[in-house]
Amino acid sequence: MELYGFVLATLLVYNNSLVLLGPTAWGSGIGARKAFAIAVAAQLLGAATSTMPKLSIGTAEFIYIASLYAGLSLAKISVPISILSYSIHFPKLEAAALWLLSPLLAVATYIFCKAVRIGGAAAAPSLFAVMYVFGYNNVSLLVHSPLAAAAAVALGTYLGLGYSRWVMELAALRPRTTAAVNVTVAMAALLGILFSIPISFTLVAYSSMLAASYSQKMRVIKIEKFLKAYIGVLAALGASAIFPYLKPLLAPRA
């Protein structure tokens, strides 16, 4: 049902905005209004041009994914909704390998921060790029109609950006760090797009922020954030493996 996809897509966009958009808006000098406009436009363009597979979310899938999301959120562990939804439909070893190895891509952030001169002017273009591939690689999986996509993106982005102001356990990133993280995450997404596999933007972003911390000898995030994101991916893989056995209990009886 489109309603199920809309709800899950809204939560997905909310999480991404909290992790990537918030620090960019508050730390790079772009500002909240401009960052919001860039993010919404880029995500919708990405979703509209995407060739990623469309996932059909039924009642059983929705109950299962939403319950896991709510339950693990109490432990401050974010379940990657796109990964869980995808792996339920397409259990692939190559997808699991990509997800588990994706933190290695954070080495690009370390190189960017150490050797590449990325100024504040790159913050807005890098934000557009990372939000475009997010719409292409993640959002497009769950919402099929333009209206549902627009509503999910606008609502999720608004809530994630607004709430990020109050949870600055994530440090507001400096312009150079912001651009480096955004570019690294966009590169990871392009790799996922190449194989038609969604990635966890949260995991790659936290990995990149951690790499930025080591490159600059300053705290960007705590390592616990990265570990919880990795646990979230492991939880999604485990949950997708047992879903076929639980589906008959969750599906409505005829």
MIDRENGU-360650 format. One record per residue (C-alpha): x, y, z. Coordinates in nm, 4 decimals. Layout:
X; Y; Z
...
// end
This chain:
0.0000; 0.0000; 0.0000
0.1168; 0.3501; -0.0807
0.0328; 0.4641; 0.2728
0.2765; 0.2147; 0.4212
0.5506; 0.3256; 0.1852
0.4776; 0.6893; 0.2660
0.5137; 0.6339; 0.6420
0.8377; 0.4385; 0.6068
0.9784; 0.6875; 0.3560
0.9008; 0.9752; 0.5935
1.0903; 0.8018; 0.8738
1.3754; 0.7276; 0.6346
1.4015; 1.0909; 0.5225
1.3752; 1.2088; 0.8828
1.6730; 0.9972; 0.9889
1.8845; 1.1099; 0.6950
1.8017; 1.4763; 0.7559
1.8915; 1.4389; 1.1213
2.2327; 1.2915; 1.0416
2.3397; 1.4715; 0.7215
2.1237; 1.7762; 0.6655
2.1220; 1.9086; 1.0216
2.4991; 1.9361; 1.0711
2.5347; 2.0817; 0.7205
2.2682; 2.3458; 0.7767
2.3853; 2.4555; 1.1188
2.7605; 2.4231; 1.0694
2.8433; 2.5176; 0.7109
2.6825; 2.8602; 0.6978
2.4190; 2.7573; 0.4431
2.1379; 2.8204; 0.6887
1.8230; 2.6221; 0.7585
1.5929; 2.7659; 0.4892
1.8386; 2.7316; 0.2038
1.9476; 2.3847; 0.3208
1.5840; 2.2736; 0.3401
1.5102; 2.3969; -0.0114
1.8213; 2.2326; -0.1562
1.7537; 1.9034; 0.0218
1.3869; 1.8774; -0.0793
1.4520; 1.9675; -0.4434
1.7473; 1.7294; -0.4715
1.5669; 1.4353; -0.3107
1.2605; 1.4741; -0.5297
1.4729; 1.5002; -0.8427
1.6626; 1.1899; -0.7386
1.3455; 0.9925; -0.6717
1.1912; 1.1056; -1.0015
1.4912; 0.9967; -1.2092
1.5674; 0.6755; -1.0203
1.5938; 0.3328; -1.1823
1.6156; 0.1487; -0.8500
1.3707; -0.1398; -0.7964
1.0325; -0.0465; -0.6498
0.9406; -0.2297; -0.3309
0.5848; -0.3297; -0.2540
0.5225; -0.2876; 0.1184
0.2325; -0.5019; 0.2410
0.0710; -0.5119; 0.5822
0.3047; -0.7789; 0.7192
0.6171; -0.5950; 0.6023
0.4942; -0.2641; 0.7387
0.4077; -0.4005; 1.0825
0.7401; -0.5804; 1.1038
0.9587; -0.2896; 0.9907
0.7699; -0.0272; 1.1912
0.7811; -0.2409; 1.5073
1.1549; -0.2970; 1.4770
1.2117; 0.0713; 1.4099
1.0111; 0.1739; 1.7152
1.1605; -0.0918; 1.9418
1.5246; -0.0315; 1.8585
1.4757; 0.3454; 1.8621
1.4184; 0.3115; 2.2362
1.7767; 0.1864; 2.2585
1.8851; 0.4764; 2.0339
1.9664; 0.2357; 1.7523
1.8376; 0.3417; 1.4139
1.7257; 0.0556; 1.1925
1.8152; 0.1319; 0.8291
1.4662; 0.1130; 0.6815
1.5809; 0.1006; 0.3209
1.8200; -0.1878; 0.3889
1.5642; -0.3862; 0.5870
1.2937; -0.3311; 0.3253
1.5282; -0.4245; 0.0410
1.6761; -0.7324; 0.2083
1.3289; -0.8678; 0.2885
1.2492; -0.8617; -0.0829
1.5974; -0.9357; -0.2208
1.8177; -1.1341; 0.0198
2.1553; -1.1071; -0.1548
2.5006; -1.1898; -0.0226
2.6580; -0.9171; -0.2352
2.4225; -0.6613; -0.0814
2.5148; -0.7718; 0.2711
2.8830; -0.7511; 0.1809
2.8408; -0.3966; 0.0481
2.6612; -0.2836; 0.3634
2.9083; -0.4397; 0.6044
3.2136; -0.3105; 0.4169
3.0765; 0.0369; 0.3415
3.2506; 0.2013; 0.6426
3.5820; 0.1440; 0.4617
3.4814; 0.4185; 0.2204
3.5364; 0.6671; 0.5022
3.9029; 0.6660; 0.4074
3.7983; 0.9099; 0.1346
3.6882; 1.1575; 0.4019
4.0247; 1.1273; 0.5727
4.2026; 1.1994; 0.2443
3.9744; 1.4931; 0.1631
4.0267; 1.6484; 0.5053
4.4025; 1.5968; 0.4964
4.5016; 1.6608; 0.1374
4.2214; 1.8302; -0.0558
4.1354; 2.1953; -0.0165
3.7555; 2.1991; 0.0009
3.6205; 2.5379; 0.0965
3.2879; 2.6579; 0.2250
3.1648; 2.7194; -0.1299
3.1478; 2.3415; -0.1787
2.8964; 2.2920; 0.1029
2.5832; 2.3695; -0.1010
2.6815; 2.1679; -0.4141
2.7893; 1.8719; -0.1993
2.4596; 1.8888; -0.0100
2.2648; 1.8823; -0.3350
2.4712; 1.5859; -0.4574
2.4270; 1.3752; -0.1452
2.0553; 1.4505; -0.1219
2.0040; 1.3730; -0.4905
2.1599; 1.0285; -0.4593
1.9642; 0.9710; -0.1376
1.6408; 1.0309; -0.3234
1.7626; 0.8125; -0.6094
1.9064; 0.5305; -0.3984
1.6737; 0.5221; -0.0944
1.3534; 0.7240; -0.1175
1.2533; 0.5870; -0.4580
1.2347; 0.2340; -0.3171
0.9377; 0.3069; -0.0943
0.7202; 0.5733; -0.2572
0.5898; 0.5277; -0.6084
0.3659; 0.8271; -0.6737
0.5056; 1.1817; -0.7093
0.2553; 1.3122; -0.4559
0.3530; 1.0584; -0.1905
0.7209; 1.1248; -0.2593
0.6755; 1.5009; -0.2252
0.4827; 1.4660; 0.1012
0.7278; 1.2190; 0.2558
1.0328; 1.4223; 0.1560
0.8914; 1.7558; 0.2718
0.7647; 1.6246; 0.6066
1.0662; 1.4064; 0.6853
1.3144; 1.6780; 0.5906
1.1326; 1.9419; 0.7941
1.1163; 1.7251; 1.1057
1.4741; 1.5977; 1.0762
1.6203; 1.9413; 1.0163
1.4213; 2.0983; 1.2982
1.4969; 1.8290; 1.5546
1.8666; 1.8191; 1.4666
1.9007; 2.1646; 1.6193
1.8300; 2.0151; 1.9600
2.0421; 1.7002; 1.9446
2.3882; 1.8389; 1.8940
2.5569; 1.5247; 2.0193
2.6420; 1.5502; 1.6524
2.8724; 1.8458; 1.6328
2.7867; 2.1125; 1.3793
3.0430; 2.0436; 1.1120
3.2837; 2.2975; 0.9722
3.2370; 2.3745; 0.6000
3.5395; 2.1724; 0.4920
3.4335; 1.8691; 0.6953
3.0748; 1.9009; 0.5787
3.1726; 1.8878; 0.2140
3.4123; 1.5972; 0.2694
3.1452; 1.3900; 0.4466
2.8785; 1.4707; 0.1877
3.1058; 1.3809; -0.1038
3.2087; 1.0523; 0.0588
2.8490; 0.9500; 0.1235
2.7544; 1.0439; -0.2329
3.0384; 0.8250; -0.3617
2.9095; 0.5329; -0.1556
2.5606; 0.5880; -0.2928
2.6908; 0.5871; -0.6494
2.8470; 0.2474; -0.5796
2.5110; 0.1238; -0.4523
2.3329; 0.2676; -0.7557
2.5751; 0.0858; -0.9844
2.4580; -0.2460; -0.8376
2.0962; -0.1330; -0.7731
2.1452; -0.1789; -0.3989
2.0468; 0.0844; -0.1402
2.3109; 0.1847; 0.1125
2.2857; 0.3001; 0.4708
2.3523; 0.6730; 0.4491
2.3635; 0.6897; 0.8286
2.6367; 0.4275; 0.8585
2.8569; 0.5815; 0.5883
2.7997; 0.9302; 0.7291
2.8978; 0.8299; 1.0822
3.2000; 0.6426; 0.9452
3.3020; 0.9566; 0.7547
3.2531; 1.1813; 1.0561
3.4671; 0.9445; 1.2604
3.7389; 0.9582; 0.9948
3.7154; 1.3378; 1.0014
3.7721; 1.3281; 1.3766
4.0975; 1.1390; 1.3340
4.2137; 1.3591; 1.0477
4.1613; 1.6815; 1.2402
4.2286; 1.5590; 1.5947
3.8954; 1.6955; 1.7065
3.5767; 1.5270; 1.8214
3.3133; 1.5270; 1.5512
3.1107; 1.2355; 1.6868
3.1559; 0.9698; 1.9514
3.2512; 0.6229; 1.8326
2.9330; 0.4934; 1.9963
2.7334; 0.6587; 1.7183
2.9208; 0.4600; 1.4559
2.8908; 0.1356; 1.6539
2.5161; 0.1757; 1.6961
2.4772; 0.2449; 1.3244
2.6709; -0.0731; 1.2468
2.4598; -0.2693; 1.4937
2.1537; -0.1299; 1.3177
2.2708; -0.2806; 0.9874
2.3423; -0.6149; 1.1553
1.9975; -0.6064; 1.3144
1.8396; -0.5381; 0.9749
2.0192; -0.8356; 0.8215
1.9154; -1.0641; 1.1051
1.5575; -0.9389; 1.0985
1.5257; -0.9901; 0.7236
1.6473; -1.3487; 0.7605
1.3755; -1.4422; 1.0087
1.0952; -1.2419; 0.8460
0.9763; -1.5287; 0.6193
0.9053; -1.7367; 0.9305
0.7108; -1.4576; 1.1006
0.5211; -1.3296; 0.7976
0.2275; -1.5755; 0.8341
0.1722; -1.4418; 1.1860
0.1720; -1.0788; 1.0729
-0.0361; -1.1088; 0.7561
-0.4091; -1.0525; 0.8037
-0.6217; -1.3647; 0.7902
-0.8577; -1.4031; 0.4990
// end
